[in-house]
């Protein structure tokens, strides 16, 4: 999801890299789950998120669609997002103690918070959101430790490539407004990147790179 914001208004004015220390550690979010409340359909899931959820919950994409995730239109693209509990307006993965029941394989947006990313010059950096988290006693932690994923360089490369690819697809959709064209493109990408399961015993990022190459060829053929 593209956001046009003034970073000076929402951040501490600094940019961070993976090995930088940033005041993001919320000390296990004790007695707080505010960032898991009132999020609507904003927890958008990328292919890696879906792969982790499918593996962690032992559910296929189709079974996740049965009340755990849903599809919505985001800047012209059909993308999945977490479903909120309609009664409590909270993430449905919060347990009775108000703790995250999928913390080990939570989505990237959840891992990142209260950090954000700013994309510039074919790369990105991190920034600290200063108005989104109500915890006031946060401590310093390395960015990559806070996000807490293995193969961090590969993950960052995936994030950048996925972001750039979505931007290109959005550009193509804007230039080809025919409903049938947009629908077919969206269905192809949804099946390729989300519905077709990733092999758990093989490296995700290698599988993603292969699919991305296929998608670029397909999108390129549509643009000719």
Residue, then its C-alpha position, 0 to 999 in steps of 0.5 A: x500500500x502506497x502512502x504519501x506522508x511527510x516523514x518529519x511529521x510521523x517519525x523521529x527524522x532519522x533513517x535506519x539500516x538493518x544493523x542500526x540501533x533504533x528505539x523500537x523494543x516495546x518490552x514484549x508489549x506487556x499489557x498492551x495490544x493497541x496496535x492489534x486493534x481497529x486495523x480494518x483491512x490494513x494488514x496486507x499480506x505479501x507472499x512470504x507472509x502467506x507462506x509463513x501463515x500456511x506453514x505455521x497454521x498448517x493450512x492452505x491458502x484456500x483454508x486461510x480464506x475461510x475466515x482468517x484472511x480475505x481479499x481486497x482491492x489495494x491500489x488496483x491490485x487484489x491482495x490478501x489481508x488479515x481479517x479482524x474480529x468484527x465484534x472486538x475490532x481486534x486481530x482474530x489471532x489475539x488469544x484470551x489473554x490479549x496476546x498474539x497466538x501467531x507471534x512466531x510467524x506473524x506478518x511482516x507489517x506486524x514485525x516491522x511496527x513501530x518501524x516503517x519503510x521509505x523507498x528511494x533510489x532503488x532501495x529502502x531505509x527504515x524509519x521510526x514512527x513516533x505517534x503510532x505506538x503508545x509505549x513510552x519506555x521503548x529500548x534500543x534494538x537492532x533493526x534486523x533483530x527487531x524484525x526477527x527473521x532468518x536470512x535477513x538479506x534475502x528477506x530485504x531483497x524480497x521486500x524490495x523486489x516485491x515492492x518494485x514489481x507491484x509498482x510496475x503492475x499498478x502502472x500497467x493497470x492504470x494504462x490498461x483500464x479495461x475491466x477484463x484485462x485488469x481482472x485476468x492480470x489480477x487472477x494470474x498474479x493471485x494464483x502464481x504468488x499466493x494460491x500456489x503453495x510454496x514447498x516448505x522444504x525448499x528455500x522460499x526466496x528461490x521459489x519466489x524469484x522463479x515466480x517473479x521471473x515468470x510474472x515479469x515475462x507474463x506482464x511484459x507480454x501484456x504490455x507489448 
